[in-house]
Amino acid sequence: ILGLLAVFSLFRAVCSTSYKDVLGKTVEQSARGAVTGAASSLAAGATLLFGALLAFGVIPRTVEAIAVMVLLAGIVWIVAGLIFMRVAEEKSAVEDDGAVSASGLFTPLWEDPQLRRFIAARALLVPTALAPPFLIALSASEGGAEASALGPFILASASASILSGYVWGRLSDRSSRLTFVFSGAIACAVLTVAAGLVMAGPVSAAVAVCLLFVAQIGYEGVRAARKIHLVDMADESQRAIYTALSNTLIGGVLILGGGLGVVAQVFGVGAALGLSALLCAAGAAVALGLDEVQ
């Protein structure tokens, strides 16, 4: 399973790199956020349906049922690939100079201070993606939620994505920098509240679901902002290499993000959430220094 997950993650990263490059060449700058936001909201609709079926027991929580869901997910990826083959993409103006060396991959990092700041902001805001399991755990650890209560959390996450995905996309078309800042501030606020609540006493599953809903809104904003900012800040000759470099470095940060799990085990879930809130605050502050690229 771990081996398959590694292969899946590798090619998902390839999709991310090619997607941003094609987005920059096929969609005009003022509409990129709207397009990605609409796609995010539509995709969340499918997640909402899955969460509802899980919450109301239509999908049994058995290995066989989950295996069928994974199979359907694989089929969806294949269909998406077939659809993407029909996208009319203009040939890149970049000449084929062969494979990029490892040193060449990191060259933009030394030459472009805005790229360094962007990656730093994105790295500091990684807790927005890592927070959901801790928000679920803060109620489960107090007996307020069981594994069977996963459905409401999926519903809350999907609902937040549906409601905020397109909005964040449109805001990113106006200013991805400020979208970075605002969404990071929202994430910081909700994680601070969550940390305070769990330190004060037991947290009910209902409260945890509400916290997850707001946290997911913040995450959707960070997600929209980082996509649009990277596509808009880089020209056609830089976009793919900027994306590959950013994804590579953030992959390393995600590995280090496992340290939040250690913090949670040693000091408690509240401490992990509090540290995540501090990192998000720092990320929003770093993002404030980005150039306006729209």
LOTIFI-388000 format. One record per residue (C-alpha): x, y, z; residue in three letters. Coordinates in steps of 0.05 Angstrom, whole numbers, plus 5000, padded with zeros to 4 digits. Layout:
residues N
+------+------+------+------+
!    u !    v !    w ! rest !
+------+------+------+------+
!    X !    Y !    Z !  ala !
...
+------+------+------+------+
This chain:
residues 294
+------+------+------+------+
!    u !    v !    w ! rest !
+------+------+------+------+
! 5000 ! 5000 ! 5000 !  ile !
! 5056 ! 5048 ! 5017 !  leu !
! 5091 ! 5032 ! 4952 !  gly !
! 5028 ! 5045 ! 4912 !  leu !
! 5016 ! 5110 ! 4950 !  leu !
! 5087 ! 5132 ! 4933 !  ala !
! 5075 ! 5119 ! 4858 !  val !
! 5008 ! 5154 ! 4861 !  phe !
! 5039 ! 5215 ! 4895 !  ser !
! 5096 ! 5218 ! 4845 !  leu !
! 5050 ! 5221 ! 4785 !  phe !
! 5002 ! 5268 ! 4820 !  arg !
! 5061 ! 5315 ! 4826 !  ala !
! 5073 ! 5307 ! 4751 !  val !
! 5000 ! 5325 ! 4740 !  cys !
! 5009 ! 5387 ! 4783 !  ser !
! 5069 ! 5411 ! 4743 !  thr !
! 5038 ! 5400 ! 4674 !  ser !
! 4970 ! 5427 ! 4696 !  tyr !
! 4998 ! 5494 ! 4716 !  lys !
! 5039 ! 5499 ! 4652 !  asp !
! 4978 ! 5484 ! 4609 !  val !
! 4934 ! 5531 ! 4651 !  leu !
! 4982 ! 5588 ! 4637 !  gly !
! 4981 ! 5575 ! 4562 !  lys !
! 4907 ! 5561 ! 4551 !  thr !
! 4870 ! 5608 ! 4599 !  val !
! 4878 ! 5683 ! 4600 !  glu !
! 4907 ! 5712 ! 4663 !  gln !
! 4844 ! 5746 ! 4688 !  ser !
! 4804 ! 5681 ! 4687 !  ala !
! 4852 ! 5630 ! 4715 !  arg !
! 4827 ! 5636 ! 4786 !  gly !
! 4755 ! 5630 ! 4764 !  ala !
! 4770 ! 5567 ! 4724 !  val !
! 4808 ! 5532 ! 4779 !  thr !
! 4758 ! 5556 ! 4831 !  gly !
! 4699 ! 5529 ! 4791 !  ala !
! 4735 ! 5463 ! 4782 !  ala !
! 4749 ! 5459 ! 4857 !  ser !
! 4676 ! 5472 ! 4875 !  ser !
! 4651 ! 5421 ! 4825 !  leu !
! 4700 ! 5369 ! 4850 !  ala !
! 4679 ! 5383 ! 4922 !  ala !
! 4607 ! 5368 ! 4901 !  gly !
! 4628 ! 5297 ! 4886 !  ala !
! 4664 ! 5293 ! 4953 !  thr !
! 4601 ! 5319 ! 4987 !  leu !
! 4560 ! 5264 ! 4955 !  leu !
! 4611 ! 5212 ! 4979 !  phe !
! 4610 ! 5241 ! 5049 !  gly !
! 4534 ! 5240 ! 5051 !  ala !
! 4532 ! 5167 ! 5029 !  leu !
! 4584 ! 5151 ! 5082 !  leu !
! 4550 ! 5191 ! 5137 !  ala !
! 4481 ! 5159 ! 5126 !  phe !
! 4509 ! 5089 ! 5120 !  gly !
! 4493 ! 5078 ! 5047 !  val !
! 4566 ! 5060 ! 5036 !  ile !
! 4585 ! 5006 ! 5088 !  pro !
! 4650 ! 5016 ! 5124 !  arg !
! 4682 ! 4951 ! 5100 !  thr !
! 4747 ! 4936 ! 5065 !  val !
! 4709 ! 4913 ! 5003 !  glu !
! 4667 ! 4977 ! 4999 !  ala !
! 4727 ! 5022 ! 5006 !  ile !
! 4764 ! 4981 ! 4954 !  ala !
! 4708 ! 4995 ! 4905 !  val !
! 4713 ! 5069 ! 4921 !  met !
! 4788 ! 5068 ! 4906 !  val !
! 4774 ! 5032 ! 4841 !  leu !
! 4723 ! 5085 ! 4821 !  leu !
! 4773 ! 5139 ! 4838 !  ala !
! 4824 ! 5106 ! 4792 !  gly !
! 4774 ! 5105 ! 4736 !  ile !
! 4759 ! 5179 ! 4746 !  val !
! 4834 ! 5194 ! 4740 !  trp !
! 4836 ! 5156 ! 4674 !  ile !
! 4775 ! 5194 ! 4647 !  val !
! 4807 ! 5260 ! 4668 !  ala !
! 4870 ! 5241 ! 4630 !  gly !
! 4830 ! 5226 ! 4567 !  leu !
! 4793 ! 5292 ! 4573 !  ile !
! 4858 ! 5330 ! 4583 !  phe !
! 4886 ! 5300 ! 4519 !  met !
! 4834 ! 5341 ! 4482 !  arg !
! 4858 ! 5408 ! 4510 !  val !
! 4885 ! 5450 ! 4453 !  ala !
! 4955 ! 5469 ! 4478 !  glu !
! 5001 ! 5515 ! 4440 !  glu !
! 5071 ! 5488 ! 4430 !  lys !
! 5119 ! 5517 ! 4481 !  ser !
! 5167 ! 5569 ! 4456 !  ala !
! 5222 ! 5540 ! 4500 !  val !
! 5275 ! 5502 ! 4461 !  glu !
! 5289 ! 5431 ! 4481 !  asp !
! 5357 ! 5433 ! 4512 !  asp !
! 5353 ! 5363 ! 4541 !  gly !
! 5346 ! 5343 ! 4614 !  ala !
! 5353 ! 5396 ! 4667 !  val !
! 5409 ! 5382 ! 4715 !  ser !
! 5399 ! 5382 ! 4790 !  ala !
! 5439 ! 5446 ! 4796 !  ser !
! 5398 ! 5477 ! 4740 !  gly !
! 5333 ! 5459 ! 4776 !  leu !
! 5353 ! 5502 ! 4836 !  phe !
! 5382 ! 5560 ! 4797 !  thr !
! 5317 ! 5601 ! 4799 !  pro !
! 5318 ! 5596 ! 4874 !  leu !
! 5383 ! 5635 ! 4879 !  trp !
! 5364 ! 5685 ! 4824 !  glu !
! 5292 ! 5703 ! 4841 !  asp !
! 5279 ! 5730 ! 4911 !  pro !
! 5204 ! 5731 ! 4898 !  gln !
! 5205 ! 5656 ! 4884 !  leu !
! 5242 ! 5645 ! 4950 !  arg !
! 5189 ! 5686 ! 4987 !  arg !
! 5133 ! 5649 ! 4952 !  phe !
! 5161 ! 5581 ! 4971 !  ile !
! 5174 ! 5605 ! 5042 !  ala !
! 5102 ! 5629 ! 5049 !  ala !
! 5075 ! 5565 ! 5020 !  arg !
! 5119 ! 5523 ! 5066 !  ala !
! 5096 ! 5561 ! 5128 !  leu !
! 5024 ! 5552 ! 5107 !  leu !
! 5031 ! 5476 ! 5099 !  val !
! 4995 ! 5466 ! 5166 !  pro !
! 4931 ! 5487 ! 5131 !  thr !
! 4935 ! 5420 ! 5094 !  ala !
! 4958 ! 5380 ! 5154 !  leu !
! 4908 ! 5408 ! 5205 !  ala !
! 4845 ! 5367 ! 5189 !  pro !
! 4868 ! 5301 ! 5221 !  pro !
! 4886 ! 5340 ! 5284 !  phe !
! 4818 ! 5374 ! 5285 !  leu !
! 4785 ! 5306 ! 5280 !  ile !
! 4831 ! 5277 ! 5332 !  ala !
! 4818 ! 5332 ! 5383 !  leu !
! 4747 ! 5306 ! 5391 !  ser !
! 4763 ! 5233 ! 5382 !  ala !
! 4816 ! 5237 ! 5437 !  ser !
! 4763 ! 5261 ! 5485 !  glu !
! 4713 ! 5208 ! 5465 !  gly !
! 4671 ! 5258 ! 5426 !  gly !
! 4680 ! 5223 ! 5358 !  ala !
! 4690 ! 5153 ! 5334 !  glu !
! 4713 ! 5126 ! 5267 !  ala !
! 4640 ! 5118 ! 5248 !  ser !
! 4631 ! 5194 ! 5253 !  ala !
! 4678 ! 5207 ! 5194 !  leu !
! 4619 ! 5224 ! 5148 !  gly !
! 4602 ! 5292 ! 5180 !  pro !
! 4675 ! 5314 ! 5175 !  phe !
! 4676 ! 5296 ! 5101 !  ile !
! 4610 ! 5335 ! 5092 !  leu !
! 4639 ! 5396 ! 5128 !  ala !
! 4703 ! 5394 ! 5087 !  ser !
! 4667 ! 5386 ! 5021 !  ala !
! 4615 ! 5440 ! 5038 !  ser !
! 4671 ! 5489 ! 5054 !  ala !
! 4704 ! 5474 ! 4987 !  ser !
! 4639 ! 5482 ! 4948 !  ile !
! 4622 ! 5548 ! 4981 !  leu !
! 4692 ! 5579 ! 4980 !  ser !
! 4729 ! 5549 ! 4920 !  gly !
! 4701 ! 5594 ! 4866 !  tyr !
! 4702 ! 5656 ! 4911 !  val !
! 4775 ! 5646 ! 4928 !  trp !
! 4790 ! 5635 ! 4855 !  gly !
! 4758 ! 5700 ! 4834 !  arg !
! 4794 ! 5737 ! 4890 !  leu !
! 4860 ! 5707 ! 4867 !  ser !
! 4847 ! 5735 ! 4798 !  asp !
! 4846 ! 5804 ! 4830 !  arg !
! 4904 ! 5793 ! 4879 !  ser !
! 4933 ! 5725 ! 4895 !  ser !
! 4980 ! 5760 ! 4945 !  arg !
! 4922 ! 5786 ! 4988 !  leu !
! 4885 ! 5720 ! 4980 !  thr !
! 4947 ! 5686 ! 5009 !  phe !
! 4946 ! 5735 ! 5067 !  val !
! 4872 ! 5732 ! 5083 !  phe !
! 4866 ! 5656 ! 5078 !  ser !
! 4928 ! 5647 ! 5121 !  gly !
! 4898 ! 5694 ! 5173 !  ala !
! 4833 ! 5654 ! 5173 !  ile !
! 4872 ! 5589 ! 5183 !  ala !
! 4912 ! 5620 ! 5239 !  cys !
! 4849 ! 5645 ! 5275 !  ala !
! 4811 ! 5579 ! 5272 !  val !
! 4872 ! 5538 ! 5293 !  leu !
! 4884 ! 5585 ! 5351 !  thr !
! 4811 ! 5577 ! 5373 !  val !
! 4817 ! 5501 ! 5366 !  ala !
! 4880 ! 5499 ! 5407 !  ala !
! 4848 ! 5541 ! 5462 !  gly !
! 4786 ! 5497 ! 5464 !  leu !
! 4822 ! 5431 ! 5469 !  val !
! 4867 ! 5458 ! 5524 !  met !
! 4806 ! 5483 ! 5562 !  ala !
! 4771 ! 5416 ! 5562 !  gly !
! 4736 ! 5362 ! 5521 !  pro !
! 4713 ! 5384 ! 5451 !  val !
! 4650 ! 5354 ! 5422 !  ser !
! 4647 ! 5325 ! 5353 !  ala !
! 4598 ! 5380 ! 5331 !  ala !
! 4647 ! 5434 ! 5351 !  val !
! 4704 ! 5398 ! 5316 !  ala !
! 4663 ! 5393 ! 5252 !  val !
! 4650 ! 5468 ! 5254 !  cys !
! 4724 ! 5482 ! 5265 !  leu !
! 4742 ! 5437 ! 5207 !  leu !
! 4692 ! 5474 ! 5163 !  phe !
! 4725 ! 5541 ! 5175 !  val !
! 4795 ! 5512 ! 5171 !  ala !
! 4779 ! 5482 ! 5104 !  gln !
! 4756 ! 5550 ! 5079 !  ile !
! 4824 ! 5577 ! 5098 !  gly !
! 4859 ! 5519 ! 5063 !  tyr !
! 4819 ! 5529 ! 4999 !  glu !
! 4842 ! 5602 ! 4998 !  gly !
! 4915 ! 5583 ! 5007 !  val !
! 4908 ! 5529 ! 4953 !  arg !
! 4877 ! 5578 ! 4903 !  ala !
! 4927 ! 5633 ! 4918 !  ala !
! 4989 ! 5590 ! 4911 !  arg !
! 4965 ! 5561 ! 4845 !  lys !
! 4947 ! 5627 ! 4812 !  ile !
! 5006 ! 5666 ! 4841 !  his !
! 5056 ! 5616 ! 4814 !  leu !
! 5024 ! 5613 ! 4745 !  val !
! 5019 ! 5689 ! 4740 !  asp !
! 5088 ! 5706 ! 4769 !  met !
! 5126 ! 5661 ! 4720 !  ala !
! 5130 ! 5670 ! 4645 !  asp !
! 5122 ! 5612 ! 4597 !  glu !
! 5196 ! 5594 ! 4598 !  ser !
! 5198 ! 5591 ! 4674 !  gln !
! 5130 ! 5564 ! 4694 !  arg !
! 5144 ! 5489 ! 4691 !  ala !
! 5212 ! 5494 ! 4726 !  ile !
! 5183 ! 5540 ! 4780 !  tyr !
! 5127 ! 5491 ! 4793 !  thr !
! 5173 ! 5431 ! 4795 !  ala !
! 5222 ! 5467 ! 4842 !  leu !
! 5165 ! 5490 ! 4888 !  ser !
! 5133 ! 5422 ! 4891 !  asn !
! 5200 ! 5388 ! 4905 !  thr !
! 5216 ! 5434 ! 4963 !  leu !
! 5146 ! 5431 ! 4992 !  ile !
! 5150 ! 5355 ! 4988 !  gly !
! 5209 ! 5359 ! 5036 !  gly !
! 5170 ! 5406 ! 5081 !  val !
! 5112 ! 5357 ! 5083 !  leu !
! 5159 ! 5303 ! 5107 !  ile !
! 5183 ! 5350 ! 5162 !  leu !
! 5109 ! 5364 ! 5176 !  gly !
! 5106 ! 5296 ! 5206 !  gly !
! 5138 ! 5330 ! 5266 !  gly !
! 5070 ! 5358 ! 5283 !  leu !
! 5048 ! 5287 ! 5297 !  gly !
! 5106 ! 5279 ! 5345 !  val !
! 5086 ! 5344 ! 5379 !  val !
! 5015 ! 5318 ! 5385 !  ala !
! 5038 ! 5253 ! 5416 !  gln !
! 5086 ! 5285 ! 5466 !  val !
! 5050 ! 5350 ! 5484 !  phe !
! 4979 ! 5337 ! 5461 !  gly !
! 4936 ! 5356 ! 5401 !  val !
! 4926 ! 5427 ! 5429 !  gly !
! 5001 ! 5440 ! 5424 !  ala !
! 5004 ! 5415 ! 5352 !  ala !
! 4946 ! 5461 ! 5334 !  leu !
! 4977 ! 5520 ! 5369 !  gly !
! 5043 ! 5510 ! 5333 !  leu !
! 5005 ! 5504 ! 5267 !  ser !
! 4970 ! 5570 ! 5282 !  ala !
! 5037 ! 5605 ! 5294 !  leu !
! 5065 ! 5578 ! 5228 !  leu !
! 5003 ! 5602 ! 5190 !  cys !
! 5011 ! 5671 ! 5221 !  ala !
! 5084 ! 5673 ! 5198 !  ala !
! 5063 ! 5649 ! 5129 !  gly !
! 5011 ! 5704 ! 5121 !  ala !
! 5064 ! 5755 ! 5143 !  ala !
! 5114 ! 5729 ! 5092 !  val !
! 5061 ! 5729 ! 5037 !  ala !
! 5047 ! 5802 ! 5051 !  leu !
! 5115 ! 5818 ! 5021 !  gly !
! 5100 ! 5784 ! 4954 !  leu !
! 5094 ! 5828 ! 4892 !  asp !
! 5026 ! 5839 ! 4861 !  glu !
! 5028 ! 5796 ! 4798 !  val !
! 4958 ! 5806 ! 4771 !  gln !
+------+------+------+------+
